[in-house]
Amino acid sequence: MDIFTEWLLTTTTVLAVAVFLTITLYYMISLTRPNKPVPNFPPGPPKLPIIGNLHQIPTNKHRHEALWQLSKEYGPIMQIHIGSKHFLIISSPALAKQILKTQDHVFCSRELFRTTKQLTYNFVDIAFSPHSGHWREMRKLLVSEFMGPKRTKLSNHVLVTEMESIIRLLSSNLPNTEVNLSNMFLEIVKQMVCKVAFGSDYRRQPVKGPSWDVMLDEALELFNGSVGDSFPFLGFFIDQFTGWNRRLNDGFKNLDAYIDAIIDDHLKNNTEEISEEDKDFVHTLLDISSKENASDYRLNHADLKALVMDILVGGIDTTVVTLIWLMSEINKNPRVMKKLQSEIRNCTGKIEKVGEMDTTKMTYLKMVVKETLRLHAPAPLLVPHLSLSHTQIDGYDVFPGTAVLINAWGIARDTNIWGENAAEFYPERFENVEGDFGRDRFEMLPFGGGRRSCPAMNTAPANVEFVIACLVYWFDWELPNGMKSEELNMEDGGTLVLRKKVPLCLVPATKHKWVN
């Protein structure tokens, strides 16, 4: 036997023994270990390679509607895959409560999409940033400084002044003058928000790019995300091919230039020379950014810009959308309009003016606002929540990094919850209904819930109530050109915010005068 043959036999024997011992050892160890449980994943539609369930979300249907239809087949908790992204879809109040309240500490973070990274200055805003100490400080700052007593008082004053001006304008154009209420509501809310946040009217044209309105509309569309967000490894190239990257860069550049203009305008003035009463929100942010606060948290320039962005993009459109839908619904439902008008006019009495506190007595008005938010929640799908650790929901395993989508639109129209008339505008359904939606109750979620709920969930409805009370008190409204109420177009559009597709145009036919 030559040396090579001897070496080969020896080596083969050693390898065989090694393999045998390895297999034996692995088998013995596996016997001593407890069996690893097989994960119990939620049900869901079968997926295709690469695209997942993308083919089951048709482009000719809203995402929330498509997901609602799938949930009827697979249940109130289901999983779907869009590209390489794994989503948990929640479509019931009980399970929404699990996500937003019972296990809020597990599902309080956000998915990090490439698109939102740029728009939020690297995830330092409030709506889209992951859960962290930084996020808590930013939210606390927004709530205390922008929604605190001082600025709430200013906001109310601006709104009253603006509505008095609107009433005079509408009165001077009577009778039979058609009014685009969609545009009017946008101007009212912009004036209120800009005055409180920026100290003056910033409705002028941006420094660069398109008009103010087009700039903000484009920002909202960009926040919807892109196809590339679902395919992280190829996302950049997909978005480059579709033109999304250029659109994102242009949209961000326009928004960023406008925010820079606001901040630069404030920097020209020495904030130390401005009285506390005259300081707006941006002045306060600049003060905070120049020194450490009690919690040793310092606001940097990116944080400041992200807060301004949150106010511009998130603080205006949702209130405008609610006002438009409410006026649309009460003009489509004359019974509701008549009952609402009667309450408002009886509550104000001989004063011939709607006061700030009058709306607190208008119980039917509050029902009308709630019913509008139920049928037309600004966000049909809540911004995705991200799980931070392994947990179970309804007996199903949910692993870290799972994005959770709550179908607020579907929950609010579920006939099992709201009855057979769930699709009908019927404010009386809220009579004697107690509790706060998003805190104690989860049958509707117009402002989300839990620690990631909308900071304006208390102030926004009050603003809507006052605007509607003024318009319904002073004027009898009609549809233009002899249109019947059932002919009013109620088609909606949009993804992040669900808007009325066709602008709302009405005629203030007669002006109310109180008669004893």
C-alpha positions as CSV (number, residue, x, y, z in Angstrom):
1,M,0.0,0.0,0.0
2,D,1.5,3.3,-1.0
3,I,1.6,6.4,1.2
4,F,-1.2,8.2,-0.6
5,T,-3.6,5.2,-0.3
6,E,-2.8,4.8,3.3
7,W,-3.4,8.6,3.9
8,L,-6.7,8.5,2.0
9,L,-8.0,5.5,4.0
10,T,-6.9,7.0,7.3
11,T,-8.5,10.4,6.4
12,T,-11.7,8.7,5.3
13,T,-11.9,6.7,8.5
14,V,-11.3,9.8,10.6
15,L,-13.9,11.8,8.7
16,A,-16.4,9.0,9.0
17,V,-15.9,8.7,12.7
18,A,-16.1,12.5,13.1
19,V,-19.4,12.6,11.1
20,F,-20.8,9.7,13.2
21,L,-19.8,11.4,16.5
22,T,-21.2,14.7,15.4
23,I,-24.6,13.2,14.4
24,T,-24.7,11.2,17.6
25,L,-23.9,14.2,19.7
26,Y,-26.4,16.4,17.9
27,Y,-29.1,13.7,18.4
28,M,-28.3,13.3,22.1
29,I,-28.4,17.1,22.7
30,S,-31.7,17.4,20.8
31,L,-33.1,14.7,23.1
32,T,-32.2,16.7,26.2
33,R,-33.5,20.0,24.9
34,P,-37.3,20.8,25.1
35,N,-38.9,20.8,21.7
36,K,-39.0,24.3,20.2
37,P,-42.7,25.3,19.7
38,V,-43.8,25.8,16.2
39,P,-45.0,29.5,15.8
40,N,-48.7,30.0,15.5
41,F,-48.9,32.6,12.8
42,P,-52.2,34.4,12.0
43,P,-54.1,33.3,9.0
44,G,-53.8,35.1,5.7
45,P,-54.1,34.7,1.9
46,P,-51.4,32.6,0.2
47,K,-48.6,34.7,-1.2
48,L,-46.5,34.6,-4.3
49,P,-42.7,34.6,-4.4
50,I,-41.1,38.1,-4.4
51,I,-44.3,40.2,-4.5
52,G,-46.1,38.5,-1.6
53,N,-49.8,39.5,-1.6
54,L,-49.3,42.6,-3.6
55,H,-51.5,41.2,-6.4
56,Q,-54.4,41.0,-3.9
57,I,-54.4,44.7,-3.3
58,P,-56.0,46.0,-6.6
59,T,-54.9,49.4,-7.8
60,N,-58.5,50.3,-8.7
61,K,-59.7,50.0,-5.0
62,H,-58.7,51.8,-1.9
63,R,-56.2,49.8,0.3
64,H,-58.4,50.0,3.3
65,E,-61.4,48.6,1.3
66,A,-59.3,45.7,-0.2
67,L,-58.0,44.8,3.3
68,W,-61.5,44.9,4.8
69,Q,-62.7,42.5,2.1
70,L,-59.8,40.1,2.9
71,S,-60.5,40.3,6.6
72,K,-64.0,39.0,6.0
73,E,-62.5,35.9,4.6
74,Y,-59.5,35.4,6.9
75,G,-60.7,37.1,10.1
76,P,-60.1,40.2,12.2
77,I,-56.4,39.4,12.6
78,M,-54.5,38.3,9.5
79,Q,-51.0,38.5,8.0
80,I,-50.1,39.7,4.6
81,H,-46.8,40.2,2.8
82,I,-46.1,43.2,0.5
83,G,-42.8,42.4,-1.1
84,S,-40.5,41.5,1.7
85,K,-42.5,43.4,4.3
86,H,-44.7,41.5,6.8
87,F,-47.8,43.2,8.0
88,L,-50.4,42.2,10.6
89,I,-53.9,43.6,9.7
90,I,-56.2,44.3,12.6
91,S,-60.0,44.7,11.9
92,S,-61.8,44.6,15.2
93,P,-62.2,46.8,18.3
94,A,-61.1,44.1,20.7
95,L,-57.9,43.5,18.9
96,A,-57.3,47.2,18.3
97,K,-57.5,47.6,22.1
98,Q,-54.8,44.9,22.5
99,I,-52.5,46.9,20.2
100,L,-53.3,50.4,21.3
101,K,-53.9,49.9,25.1
102,T,-53.3,46.5,26.6
103,Q,-50.0,45.9,24.9
104,D,-49.3,49.5,23.8
105,H,-45.7,49.2,25.3
106,V,-45.0,46.4,22.7
107,F,-46.5,48.1,19.7
108,C,-45.5,51.8,20.3
109,S,-42.8,52.1,17.7
110,R,-42.8,52.8,13.9
111,E,-41.6,51.1,10.8
112,L,-38.6,52.9,9.3
113,F,-39.3,53.5,5.6
114,R,-36.8,55.1,3.3
115,T,-39.3,57.7,2.1
116,T,-40.3,58.9,5.6
117,K,-36.6,59.0,6.6
118,Q,-36.0,62.0,4.3
119,L,-39.3,63.7,4.9
120,T,-38.9,63.6,8.7
121,Y,-35.2,64.7,8.9
122,N,-34.0,61.2,9.7
123,F,-37.0,60.1,11.9
124,V,-36.9,62.9,14.4
125,D,-40.6,64.1,14.0
126,I,-43.5,62.9,16.2
127,A,-45.8,61.0,13.8
128,F,-43.2,58.7,12.2
129,S,-40.2,58.4,14.5
130,P,-39.5,55.2,16.5
131,H,-40.4,55.1,20.2
132,S,-37.5,56.6,22.2
133,G,-36.7,59.2,24.8
134,H,-36.2,61.7,22.0
135,W,-39.8,61.0,20.7
136,R,-41.2,61.5,24.2
137,E,-39.5,64.8,24.6
138,M,-40.6,66.0,21.2
139,R,-44.3,65.1,21.9
140,K,-44.2,66.6,25.3
141,L,-42.8,69.8,23.8
142,L,-45.6,70.0,21.1
143,V,-48.4,69.3,23.6
144,S,-47.1,71.8,26.3
145,E,-46.0,74.6,24.0
146,F,-48.3,74.4,21.0
147,M,-51.4,73.0,22.6
148,G,-51.0,74.5,26.1
149,P,-53.5,77.0,27.6
150,K,-51.8,80.2,26.3
151,R,-51.8,79.1,22.6
152,T,-55.2,77.4,22.9
153,K,-56.6,80.8,24.0
154,L,-54.9,82.5,21.1
155,S,-56.1,79.8,18.7
156,N,-59.7,80.3,19.9
157,H,-59.4,84.1,19.5
158,V,-58.0,83.7,15.9
159,L,-60.8,81.3,15.0
160,V,-63.5,83.6,16.4
161,T,-62.0,86.6,14.4
162,E,-61.8,84.5,11.3
163,M,-65.4,83.3,11.5
164,E,-66.7,86.9,12.1
165,S,-64.9,87.9,8.9
166,I,-66.3,84.9,7.0
167,I,-69.8,85.7,8.1
168,R,-69.5,89.3,7.0
169,L,-68.2,88.2,3.6
170,L,-70.9,85.7,3.0
171,S,-73.6,88.1,4.2
172,S,-72.4,90.8,1.7
173,N,-72.7,88.4,-1.2
174,L,-76.3,87.2,-0.5
175,P,-78.4,85.9,-2.2
176,N,-77.6,83.0,-4.4
177,T,-73.8,83.2,-4.4
178,E,-72.1,79.8,-4.8
179,V,-69.3,79.3,-2.3
180,N,-66.5,76.8,-2.5
181,L,-66.5,75.5,1.1
182,S,-63.5,73.2,0.5
183,N,-61.4,76.3,-0.2
184,M,-63.0,78.3,2.5
185,F,-62.3,75.7,5.2
186,L,-58.7,75.4,4.1
187,E,-58.2,79.2,4.5
188,I,-59.9,79.3,7.9
189,V,-57.7,76.5,9.3
190,K,-54.5,77.7,7.7
191,Q,-55.0,81.1,9.2
192,M,-55.6,79.7,12.7
193,V,-52.7,77.3,12.7
194,C,-50.2,79.7,11.0
195,K,-51.0,82.5,13.4
196,V,-50.4,80.4,16.5
197,A,-47.4,78.5,15.1
198,F,-45.6,81.2,13.1
199,G,-47.0,84.4,14.4
200,S,-48.3,85.8,11.1
201,D,-49.9,84.8,7.9
202,Y,-47.6,82.4,6.1
203,R,-50.1,81.6,3.3
204,R,-47.9,83.4,0.8
205,Q,-46.1,81.5,-2.0
206,P,-43.2,79.4,-0.9
207,V,-39.7,80.5,-1.7
208,K,-39.3,77.9,-4.4
209,G,-41.5,75.6,-6.2
210,P,-45.3,75.3,-6.4
211,S,-48.0,77.0,-4.4
212,W,-48.6,76.6,-0.7
213,D,-51.5,74.2,-1.2
214,V,-49.9,72.1,-3.9
215,M,-46.7,71.8,-1.8
216,L,-48.6,70.4,1.2
217,D,-50.8,68.1,-0.9
218,E,-47.6,66.7,-2.5
219,A,-46.0,66.2,1.0
220,L,-49.1,64.2,2.1
221,E,-48.9,62.0,-1.0
222,L,-45.2,61.4,-0.4
223,F,-45.9,60.2,3.1
224,N,-48.0,57.4,1.6
225,G,-44.7,55.8,0.7
226,S,-43.5,54.1,-2.5
227,V,-43.4,50.6,-4.0
228,G,-39.6,50.6,-3.3
229,D,-40.3,50.7,0.5
230,S,-41.6,47.1,0.3
231,F,-38.5,45.9,-1.4
232,P,-35.6,47.3,0.7
233,F,-32.7,45.6,-1.3
234,L,-34.0,46.9,-4.6
235,G,-36.1,49.8,-3.4
236,F,-33.8,52.6,-4.5
237,F,-33.5,51.2,-8.0
238,I,-37.3,50.6,-8.3
239,D,-38.0,54.1,-7.2
240,Q,-35.3,55.5,-9.5
241,F,-36.9,53.7,-12.4
242,T,-40.4,54.9,-11.6
243,G,-39.3,58.5,-11.1
244,W,-40.3,58.4,-7.4
245,N,-36.8,59.4,-6.2
246,R,-36.9,62.6,-8.2
247,R,-40.5,63.3,-7.0
248,L,-39.4,62.7,-3.4
249,N,-36.4,64.9,-3.7
250,D,-38.3,67.7,-5.3
251,G,-41.2,67.6,-2.9
252,F,-38.8,67.5,0.1
253,K,-36.7,70.4,-1.3
254,N,-39.8,72.6,-1.7
255,L,-41.1,71.8,1.8
256,D,-37.7,72.2,3.4
257,A,-37.1,75.5,1.7
258,Y,-40.4,76.8,3.0
259,I,-39.6,75.7,6.6
260,D,-36.2,77.3,6.3
261,A,-37.9,80.5,5.3
262,I,-40.1,80.4,8.4
263,I,-37.2,79.8,10.7
264,D,-34.9,82.3,9.0
265,D,-37.6,85.0,9.3
266,H,-37.8,84.4,13.0
267,L,-34.0,84.4,13.5
268,K,-33.9,87.9,12.1
269,N,-35.6,89.0,15.3
270,N,-34.0,88.8,18.7
271,T,-36.3,86.6,20.7
272,E,-35.1,88.1,23.9
273,E,-36.6,91.4,22.9
274,I,-40.0,89.9,22.2
275,S,-42.5,89.6,25.2
276,E,-43.7,86.2,26.2
277,E,-47.2,87.1,25.2
278,D,-46.1,87.9,21.6
279,K,-43.9,84.9,21.1
280,D,-45.3,82.3,18.7
281,F,-44.4,78.6,18.7
282,V,-41.3,78.9,16.5
283,H,-40.0,81.7,18.8
284,T,-40.4,79.3,21.7
285,L,-38.6,76.5,19.9
286,L,-35.7,78.8,19.1
287,D,-35.5,79.7,22.8
288,I,-35.4,76.0,23.7
289,S,-32.8,75.2,21.1
290,S,-30.5,77.8,22.5
291,K,-30.4,76.3,26.0
292,E,-30.9,73.0,27.8
293,N,-34.2,72.5,29.5
294,A,-34.9,70.9,32.8
295,S,-34.5,67.4,31.5
296,D,-31.1,68.2,29.8
297,Y,-32.8,67.8,26.4
298,R,-31.6,70.2,23.8
299,L,-33.6,70.8,20.6
300,N,-31.3,70.8,17.5
301,H,-32.1,72.4,14.2
302,A,-33.4,69.1,12.6
303,D,-35.8,68.7,15.6
304,L,-37.1,72.2,15.1
305,K,-37.7,71.7,11.4
306,A,-39.4,68.4,12.0
307,L,-41.8,70.0,14.5
308,V,-42.7,72.7,12.0
309,M,-43.2,70.0,9.3
310,D,-45.6,68.1,11.7
311,I,-47.7,71.2,12.1
312,L,-47.8,72.0,8.4
313,V,-48.5,68.5,7.2
314,G,-50.5,67.1,10.1
315,G,-52.1,70.1,11.7
316,I,-54.2,71.5,8.9
317,D,-55.5,68.9,6.4
318,T,-57.2,66.6,8.9
319,T,-59.4,69.4,10.4
320,V,-60.2,70.7,6.9
321,V,-61.2,67.2,5.7
322,T,-63.6,66.8,8.7
323,L,-65.2,70.1,8.1
324,I,-65.8,69.3,4.4
325,W,-67.3,65.9,5.1
326,L,-69.5,67.2,7.9
327,M,-71.1,70.0,5.8
328,S,-71.5,67.5,3.0
329,E,-73.3,65.0,5.2
330,I,-75.7,67.4,6.8
331,N,-76.6,68.9,3.4
332,K,-77.1,65.4,2.0
333,N,-79.3,64.6,5.1
334,P,-81.9,67.4,5.5
335,R,-83.4,65.8,8.6
336,V,-80.0,66.1,10.4
337,M,-79.5,69.7,9.2
338,K,-82.9,70.8,10.5
339,K,-82.4,69.2,13.9
340,L,-78.9,70.5,14.2
341,Q,-79.9,74.0,13.1
342,S,-82.7,74.1,15.6
343,E,-80.4,73.1,18.5
344,I,-77.7,75.7,17.6
345,R,-80.2,78.5,17.2
346,N,-82.0,77.6,20.4
347,C,-78.7,77.5,22.4
348,T,-77.6,81.0,21.3
349,G,-81.0,82.6,21.9
350,K,-81.3,86.4,21.5
351,I,-77.5,87.0,21.4
352,E,-77.4,86.5,17.6
353,K,-73.9,85.2,17.9
354,V,-72.2,81.8,18.6
355,G,-69.9,82.2,21.6
356,E,-66.9,80.0,22.3
357,M,-68.7,78.3,25.2
358,D,-72.0,77.9,23.5
359,T,-70.9,74.7,21.8
360,T,-70.4,72.9,25.1
361,K,-74.2,72.9,25.4
362,M,-74.9,71.6,21.9
363,T,-75.2,67.8,22.5
364,Y,-76.5,67.0,19.0
365,L,-73.7,69.0,17.4
366,K,-71.2,66.7,19.2
367,M,-73.1,63.7,18.0
368,V,-72.9,65.0,14.4
369,V,-69.1,65.6,14.7
370,K,-68.6,62.0,16.1
371,E,-70.7,60.5,13.3
372,T,-68.7,62.4,10.7
373,L,-65.4,61.1,12.3
374,R,-66.9,57.6,12.3
375,L,-67.8,57.5,8.6
376,H,-65.0,59.7,7.4
377,A,-62.0,59.2,9.7
378,P,-59.2,61.3,8.3
379,A,-56.8,58.3,8.3
380,P,-58.6,55.1,7.1
381,L,-55.5,53.1,8.0
382,L,-53.6,54.1,11.1
383,V,-49.9,54.8,10.7
384,P,-48.3,51.4,11.1
385,H,-47.3,50.4,14.6
386,L,-44.1,48.3,15.0
387,S,-43.7,45.5,17.5
388,L,-40.7,45.7,19.7
389,S,-40.7,42.2,21.2
390,H,-42.3,38.8,20.8
391,T,-45.9,38.6,22.1
392,Q,-49.3,37.0,21.3
393,I,-52.4,38.6,20.0
394,D,-55.6,36.5,20.1
395,G,-53.4,33.4,20.6
396,Y,-51.3,34.1,17.5
397,D,-47.5,34.8,17.7
398,V,-46.3,38.2,16.7
399,F,-42.5,38.6,16.4
400,P,-40.3,41.7,16.8
401,G,-40.3,44.0,13.8
402,T,-43.8,43.2,12.7
403,A,-45.7,46.2,11.2
404,V,-49.3,46.4,12.4
405,L,-52.0,48.1,10.3
406,I,-55.3,48.9,12.1
407,N,-58.1,49.3,9.6
408,A,-60.0,52.1,11.3
409,W,-62.2,52.6,8.3
410,G,-63.4,48.9,8.4
411,I,-63.9,48.9,12.1
412,A,-66.1,52.0,12.0
413,R,-68.3,50.5,9.3
414,D,-68.7,47.0,10.7
415,T,-72.4,46.0,10.8
416,N,-71.6,43.6,13.7
417,I,-70.7,46.7,15.8
418,W,-72.8,49.5,14.4
419,G,-75.8,47.6,13.2
420,E,-77.4,47.2,9.8
421,N,-77.4,51.0,9.2
422,A,-73.6,51.2,9.7
423,A,-73.2,52.9,6.3
424,E,-75.9,55.5,7.1
425,F,-75.2,58.9,8.5
426,Y,-77.2,58.7,11.8
427,P,-75.8,60.9,14.6
428,E,-78.4,59.6,17.1
429,R,-76.4,56.4,17.5
430,F,-74.1,58.3,19.8
431,E,-76.9,59.3,22.2
432,N,-76.0,58.2,25.8
433,V,-72.7,56.7,24.5
434,E,-70.0,57.4,27.1
435,G,-66.2,57.0,27.0
436,D,-63.4,58.4,24.8
437,F,-62.7,56.7,21.5
438,G,-59.1,55.7,21.4
439,R,-58.7,55.6,25.2
440,D,-61.6,53.7,26.6
441,R,-63.5,52.6,23.5
442,F,-62.1,51.3,20.2
443,E,-65.2,51.0,17.9
444,M,-63.9,54.0,16.0
445,L,-60.4,55.5,15.9
446,P,-60.4,58.9,14.2
447,F,-57.3,59.9,16.2
448,G,-55.6,56.6,16.7
449,G,-55.0,55.5,20.3
450,G,-52.5,54.8,23.0
451,R,-49.3,56.7,23.3
452,R,-49.1,57.3,19.5
453,S,-52.6,58.9,19.4
454,C,-53.0,62.3,17.7
455,P,-51.9,65.1,20.1
456,A,-54.9,67.2,18.9
457,M,-57.6,64.6,19.7
458,N,-59.1,67.0,22.2
459,T,-58.7,70.4,20.5
460,A,-59.6,69.5,16.9
461,P,-63.2,68.4,17.5
462,A,-63.8,71.7,19.4
463,N,-62.6,73.7,16.5
464,V,-64.8,71.8,14.1
465,E,-67.8,72.3,16.4
466,F,-67.3,76.1,16.5
467,V,-66.9,76.6,12.7
468,I,-70.0,74.5,11.9
469,A,-72.1,76.1,14.6
470,C,-71.3,79.6,13.2
471,L,-72.2,78.6,9.6
472,V,-75.3,76.6,10.5
473,Y,-76.6,79.3,12.9
474,W,-76.2,82.2,10.5
475,F,-77.3,80.7,7.1
476,D,-79.7,78.3,5.5
477,W,-77.7,76.3,3.0
478,E,-78.7,75.0,-0.4
479,L,-77.1,72.9,-3.1
480,P,-76.2,74.9,-6.2
481,N,-78.2,74.8,-9.5
482,G,-81.2,73.1,-8.1
483,M,-79.3,70.0,-7.2
484,K,-81.2,67.5,-5.0
485,S,-79.6,66.3,-1.8
486,E,-79.3,62.7,-3.0
487,E,-77.3,64.0,-6.0
488,L,-74.5,65.3,-3.9
489,N,-71.2,63.6,-4.9
490,M,-69.7,61.8,-1.9
491,E,-66.9,60.0,-3.7
492,D,-63.6,60.0,-1.7
493,G,-60.0,59.7,-2.6
494,G,-56.5,59.6,-1.1
495,T,-54.6,57.1,1.0
496,L,-53.0,58.7,4.0
497,V,-55.9,61.2,4.4
498,L,-59.3,60.3,2.9
499,R,-60.7,63.5,1.2
500,K,-63.8,64.4,-0.7
501,K,-62.9,64.0,-4.3
502,V,-65.1,66.7,-5.6
503,P,-64.9,70.1,-3.9
504,L,-68.0,71.0,-1.8
505,C,-69.9,74.0,-3.2
506,L,-73.0,75.3,-1.5
507,V,-75.2,78.4,-1.6
508,P,-75.9,80.4,1.7
509,A,-79.5,81.1,0.6
510,T,-80.8,83.2,3.5
511,K,-79.3,84.8,6.6
512,H,-80.8,83.9,9.9
513,K,-82.3,86.6,12.1
514,W,-83.5,85.8,15.6
515,V,-87.2,86.3,16.2
516,N,-88.8,86.4,19.6
